[in-house]
Amino acid sequence: MRIFVAPERLIAGELRVTGDEHHYLARVRRARVGDAVELVDGAGARAAATIAAITAETTVLRVGAPERIAPRPPLVRALVPPIKGDRMDACLEKLVEVGADEIVIWPAARAVVRWDGPRRDGRRARYEAALQAAARQSGRAQVPRLAFAEDLDAAVARSGPGLRVALDPASDGELPPLAPGAAAEVTVASGPEGGFAPAELERLAAAGFTAVGLGPRVLRAETAPVIAVALIRAATRS
């Protein structure tokens, strides 16, 4: 069993857990005194713990010394547009599962969904909770960072050095061979259902993004970035 705690609370000794994480242990997992629990802080640290007591409102844990978990290179960043309905939630969850380290949501010209400031803030809270739940389920100690970019330029500006690819179903390009350690960072940019606008492809090309396809079929907006990240992780064995 794994639960998330704030970094400042991940210390050796006794820890009292309430709220959602207590509910997860006591009600969802039906944990008992003596059960082992792994604590993670979402930023790459973890600690082993044992349940010392459970009440209606609190789980008391006996926590061992925390340790850092070294990240597995390369850092993989996904630039994805807003996607309509529950498909956005599914895309984010699967990106966590396949190993994305950072997810940047950018307002593509052809995206059907548009968010204003207050609505975007609400989405952030919802998506961050979904990312944490997916990290717990998939066994990740680190929750991917989530960011919202005001435009494509701002999304591109978050890309670090390394390989940059833009997923374009009209392209005959392929993902370049990736051996372990070949790139420190990989950034994958994907578009909405209607694809990138021509100006967006030009901007990405000017920023060093190579257009690649993922086979003979057109993948949906929530599928393409997940497949690309999975292929990159498989190629780099990370």
C-alpha positions as a Python dict, from the first residue, in 0.01 Angstrom:
ca = {
    (1, 'M'): (0, 0, 0),
    (2, 'R'): (117, 348, -80),
    (3, 'I'): (0, 691, 33),
    (4, 'F'): (121, 1044, -33),
    (5, 'V'): (224, 1287, 239),
    (6, 'A'): (359, 1639, 227),
    (7, 'P'): (741, 1655, 204),
    (8, 'E'): (773, 1824, 543),
    (9, 'R'): (582, 1536, 704),
    (10, 'L'): (799, 1262, 556),
    (11, 'I'): (1025, 1212, 858),
    (12, 'A'): (1107, 919, 1081),
    (13, 'G'): (885, 870, 1385),
    (14, 'E'): (512, 866, 1447),
    (15, 'L'): (278, 1009, 1183),
    (16, 'R'): (-97, 1059, 1213),
    (17, 'V'): (-285, 1040, 884),
    (18, 'T'): (-635, 1180, 837),
    (19, 'G'): (-858, 1280, 547),
    (20, 'D'): (-841, 1112, 206),
    (21, 'E'): (-529, 909, 278),
    (22, 'H'): (-679, 771, 601),
    (23, 'H'): (-996, 685, 407),
    (24, 'Y'): (-788, 508, 143),
    (25, 'L'): (-610, 295, 404),
    (26, 'A'): (-899, 224, 637),
    (27, 'R'): (-1195, 204, 399),
    (28, 'V'): (-1060, 129, 51),
    (29, 'R'): (-772, -103, 140),
    (30, 'R'): (-919, -219, 474),
    (31, 'A'): (-573, -201, 630),
    (32, 'R'): (-502, -344, 973),
    (33, 'V'): (-255, -281, 1253),
    (34, 'G'): (83, -422, 1156),
    (35, 'D'): (34, -377, 781),
    (36, 'A'): (322, -225, 585),
    (37, 'V'): (271, 108, 406),
    (38, 'E'): (502, 296, 172),
    (39, 'L'): (498, 674, 214),
    (40, 'V'): (596, 897, -77),
    (41, 'D'): (605, 1275, -97),
    (42, 'G'): (542, 1310, -472),
    (43, 'A'): (884, 1470, -520),
    (44, 'G'): (1103, 1162, -524),
    (45, 'A'): (1138, 1059, -159),
    (46, 'R'): (986, 760, 18),
    (47, 'A'): (987, 584, 355),
    (48, 'A'): (870, 249, 485),
    (49, 'A'): (606, 256, 759),
    (50, 'T'): (396, 22, 968),
    (51, 'I'): (42, 83, 1088),
    (52, 'A'): (49, 122, 1467),
    (53, 'A'): (-319, 205, 1523),
    (54, 'I'): (-640, 281, 1333),
    (55, 'T'): (-941, 473, 1464),
    (56, 'A'): (-1252, 603, 1292),
    (57, 'E'): (-1076, 928, 1200),
    (58, 'T'): (-702, 857, 1208),
    (59, 'T'): (-437, 609, 1103),
    (60, 'V'): (-122, 616, 1315),
    (61, 'L'): (196, 511, 1135),
    (62, 'R'): (542, 424, 1263),
    (63, 'V'): (773, 566, 997),
    (64, 'G'): (1130, 465, 913),
    (65, 'A'): (1408, 682, 771),
    (66, 'P'): (1321, 845, 435),
    (67, 'E'): (1531, 784, 125),
    (68, 'R'): (1561, 955, -210),
    (69, 'I'): (1465, 775, -530),
    (70, 'A'): (1692, 864, -820),
    (71, 'P'): (1493, 972, -1129),
    (72, 'R'): (1532, 759, -1439),
    (73, 'P'): (1661, 956, -1738),
    (74, 'P'): (1560, 1093, -1973),
    (75, 'L'): (1321, 1352, -1836),
    (76, 'V'): (1014, 1321, -2058),
    (77, 'R'): (789, 1621, -2107),
    (78, 'A'): (452, 1611, -2287),
    (79, 'L'): (294, 1923, -2436),
    (80, 'V'): (-75, 1841, -2481),
    (81, 'P'): (-379, 2050, -2576),
    (82, 'P'): (-708, 2058, -2382),
    (83, 'I'): (-923, 1761, -2478),
    (84, 'K'): (-1299, 1745, -2440),
    (85, 'G'): (-1466, 1560, -2154),
    (86, 'D'): (-1331, 1263, -1965),
    (87, 'R'): (-1080, 1189, -2239),
    (88, 'M'): (-855, 1458, -2091),
    (89, 'D'): (-858, 1282, -1757),
    (90, 'A'): (-777, 951, -1927),
    (91, 'C'): (-490, 1108, -2120),
    (92, 'L'): (-332, 1255, -1808),
    (93, 'E'): (-369, 933, -1611),
    (94, 'K'): (-209, 726, -1885),
    (95, 'L'): (75, 976, -1926),
    (96, 'V'): (153, 920, -1559),
    (97, 'E'): (144, 543, -1602),
    (98, 'V'): (378, 536, -1901),
    (99, 'G'): (631, 769, -1738),
    (100, 'A'): (583, 1136, -1828),
    (101, 'D'): (773, 1362, -1586),
    (102, 'E'): (609, 1691, -1681),
    (103, 'I'): (282, 1771, -1854),
    (104, 'V'): (220, 2112, -2008),
    (105, 'I'): (-132, 2194, -2130),
    (106, 'W'): (-132, 2450, -2410),
    (107, 'P'): (-424, 2618, -2599),
    (108, 'A'): (-399, 2476, -2952),
    (109, 'A'): (-569, 2681, -3223),
    (110, 'R'): (-792, 2390, -3326),
    (111, 'A'): (-875, 2270, -2974),
    (112, 'V'): (-1249, 2251, -2910),
    (113, 'V'): (-1208, 2319, -2536),
    (114, 'R'): (-1131, 2669, -2409),
    (115, 'W'): (-1068, 2755, -2045),
    (116, 'D'): (-1072, 3097, -1883),
    (117, 'G'): (-879, 3179, -1566),
    (118, 'P'): (-1125, 3065, -1293),
    (119, 'R'): (-1228, 2756, -1487),
    (120, 'R'): (-865, 2668, -1547),
    (121, 'D'): (-790, 2694, -1176),
    (122, 'G'): (-1066, 2445, -1107),
    (123, 'R'): (-929, 2211, -1370),
    (124, 'R'): (-581, 2234, -1219),
    (125, 'A'): (-700, 2107, -881),
    (126, 'R'): (-892, 1824, -1046),
    (127, 'Y'): (-605, 1722, -1271),
    (128, 'E'): (-343, 1737, -996),
    (129, 'A'): (-558, 1503, -787),
    (130, 'A'): (-590, 1269, -1086),
    (131, 'L'): (-213, 1272, -1140),
    (132, 'Q'): (-150, 1182, -777),
    (133, 'A'): (-404, 899, -788),
    (134, 'A'): (-247, 764, -1107),
    (135, 'A'): (101, 784, -954),
    (136, 'R'): (-17, 586, -652),
    (137, 'Q'): (-183, 322, -869),
    (138, 'S'): (115, 282, -1101),
    (139, 'G'): (377, 266, -826),
    (140, 'R'): (544, 600, -892),
    (141, 'A'): (698, 793, -605),
    (142, 'Q'): (706, 1116, -803),
    (143, 'V'): (395, 1290, -931),
    (144, 'P'): (451, 1457, -1271),
    (145, 'R'): (459, 1835, -1269),
    (146, 'L'): (156, 2001, -1428),
    (147, 'A'): (166, 2341, -1595),
    (148, 'F'): (-66, 2550, -1809),
    (149, 'A'): (92, 2756, -2088),
    (150, 'E'): (-72, 3073, -2217),
    (151, 'D'): (22, 2990, -2575),
    (152, 'L'): (247, 2764, -2782),
    (153, 'D'): (548, 2991, -2737),
    (154, 'A'): (516, 2962, -2360),
    (155, 'A'): (485, 2584, -2387),
    (156, 'V'): (793, 2563, -2608),
    (157, 'A'): (984, 2784, -2365),
    (158, 'R'): (942, 2515, -2099),
    (159, 'S'): (1124, 2263, -2317),
    (160, 'G'): (1477, 2191, -2210),
    (161, 'P'): (1776, 2078, -2416),
    (162, 'G'): (1755, 1742, -2586),
    (163, 'L'): (1527, 1572, -2834),
    (164, 'R'): (1211, 1754, -2942),
    (165, 'V'): (939, 1586, -3148),
    (166, 'A'): (599, 1700, -3275),
    (167, 'L'): (339, 1429, -3337),
    (168, 'D'): (195, 1486, -3683),
    (169, 'P'): (-4, 1202, -3848),
    (170, 'A'): (70, 1354, -4190),
    (171, 'S'): (445, 1311, -4137),
    (172, 'D'): (647, 1016, -4264),
    (173, 'G'): (910, 1083, -4000),
    (174, 'E'): (977, 830, -3727),
    (175, 'L'): (1094, 858, -3370),
    (176, 'P'): (1475, 853, -3384),
    (177, 'P'): (1657, 561, -3222),
    (178, 'L'): (1698, 624, -2852),
    (179, 'A'): (1956, 431, -2658),
    (180, 'P'): (1975, 458, -2279),
    (181, 'G'): (2154, 781, -2193),
    (182, 'A'): (2126, 921, -2545),
    (183, 'A'): (1926, 1228, -2436),
    (184, 'A'): (1890, 1405, -2105),
    (185, 'E'): (1544, 1534, -2195),
    (186, 'V'): (1276, 1449, -2451),
    (187, 'T'): (985, 1682, -2525),
    (188, 'V'): (681, 1550, -2712),
    (189, 'A'): (432, 1801, -2853),
    (190, 'S'): (90, 1679, -2959),
    (191, 'G'): (-209, 1851, -3114),
    (192, 'P'): (-589, 1836, -3085),
    (193, 'E'): (-831, 1622, -3287),
    (194, 'G'): (-800, 1859, -3582),
    (195, 'G'): (-422, 1847, -3572),
    (196, 'F'): (-172, 2130, -3550),
    (197, 'A'): (-247, 2448, -3742),
    (198, 'P'): (15, 2520, -4013),
    (199, 'A'): (151, 2814, -3814),
    (200, 'E'): (193, 2591, -3510),
    (201, 'L'): (393, 2335, -3707),
    (202, 'E'): (612, 2615, -3839),
    (203, 'R'): (669, 2747, -3488),
    (204, 'L'): (758, 2402, -3360),
    (205, 'A'): (996, 2339, -3650),
    (206, 'A'): (1166, 2672, -3583),
    (207, 'A'): (1211, 2567, -3219),
    (208, 'G'): (1386, 2244, -3318),
    (209, 'F'): (1093, 2001, -3309),
    (210, 'T'): (1107, 1717, -3561),
    (211, 'A'): (771, 1610, -3705),
    (212, 'V'): (707, 1236, -3661),
    (213, 'G'): (419, 1000, -3724),
    (214, 'L'): (318, 699, -3515),
    (215, 'G'): (215, 461, -3790),
    (216, 'P'): (-37, 454, -4074),
    (217, 'R'): (-344, 542, -3867),
    (218, 'V'): (-458, 871, -3717),
    (219, 'L'): (-458, 841, -3340),
    (220, 'R'): (-692, 1036, -3119),
    (221, 'A'): (-563, 1337, -2928),
    (222, 'E'): (-560, 1150, -2596),
    (223, 'T'): (-388, 844, -2744),
    (224, 'A'): (-97, 983, -2947),
    (225, 'P'): (107, 1142, -2662),
    (226, 'V'): (63, 833, -2444),
    (227, 'I'): (192, 603, -2719),
    (228, 'A'): (486, 833, -2788),
    (229, 'V'): (593, 852, -2423),
    (230, 'A'): (558, 475, -2385),
    (231, 'L'): (779, 419, -2690),
    (232, 'I'): (1041, 657, -2555),
    (233, 'R'): (1046, 488, -2215),
    (234, 'A'): (1068, 145, -2377),
    (235, 'A'): (1355, 255, -2600),
    (236, 'T'): (1550, 406, -2311),
    (237, 'R'): (1454, 122, -2074),
    (238, 'S'): (1337, 367, -1812),
}
